[in-house]
Amino acid sequence: VQLQASGGGLVQPGGSLRLSCAASGSIFSIGDMRWYRQAPGKERELVAGITSGGSTTYVDSVKGRFTISRDNAKNTVWLQMNSLKPEDTAVYYCYVTVYYVATYRIWGQGTQVTVSS
């Protein structure tokens, strides 16, 4: 199973970006899908998560600005990021639980988000 993340880039404060992460390969079903981020010199933190049933969770710093969503048929998760701030600058990673014979927890390759004027 592979994860392909995309959508990062450079954006001005107040702007928007949409990250996507698609899983491919031998998949029976997908459980939780999450987005983490890691800024330089900081620990990786959970930004948002969504269960297979659609329940969502967000870190306080992004509530009201970021929205996580998923399409189970496409094995894809998105992170819509609005009202971006310089402190959102980080490498963003998707993290997916995949079920196929066994349970696999897989990290995507990371996509850089830079918020700067």
C-alpha positions, -999 to +999 in steps of 0.1 A: +000+000+000+012+035-009+001+069+001+004+098-024+001+132-008-001+165-027-013+200-026+013+218-005+030+251-016+036+287-008+007+308+002+003+343+018-012+347+052-050+345+050-048+322+020-060+287+014-046+254+004-061+219+000-040+189+007-050+154-006-037+120+002-047+089-018-041+053-008-035+027-034-026-010-035-040-040-017-068-025+004-098-042+020-109-011+039-094+020+056-099+030+091-088+063+107-072+089+083-051+117+099-030+147+090+000+155+111+025+183+107+060+190+118+076+224+119+114+229+120+126+223+155+093+210+168+077+177+174+052+162+149+017+170+160-017+157+151-036+183+131-069+165+122-083+131+120-114+114+106-128+080+113-143+056+088-177+068+100-169+105+094-163+116+130-136+143+130-112+158+155-089+188+153-061+204+173-073+236+189-051+258+168-068+249+136-104+246+147-127+267+125-100+271+098-092+236+087-116+209+075-108+172+071-129+151+048-127+117+031-141+096+002-141+060+011-147+048-024-116+067-036-095+059-005-087+096-003-085+121+025-084+159+021-074+187+044-089+221+034-069+248+051-083+283+052-072+315+068-036+302+069-012+317+093+027+317+093+026+294+123+009+268+100+041+265+081+053+229+083+056+196+065+023+179+065+020+141+066-010+119+061-013+088+082-037+060+073-048+028+089-053+001+062-069-033+066-058-061+043-053-095+059-035-075+087-036-040+100-011-015+085-005+020+097+012+040+069+028+074+066+026+095+035+058+112+021+050+147+034+041+179+016+056+213+025+032+241+034+048+275+037+027+305+048+046+337+042+042+372+027 
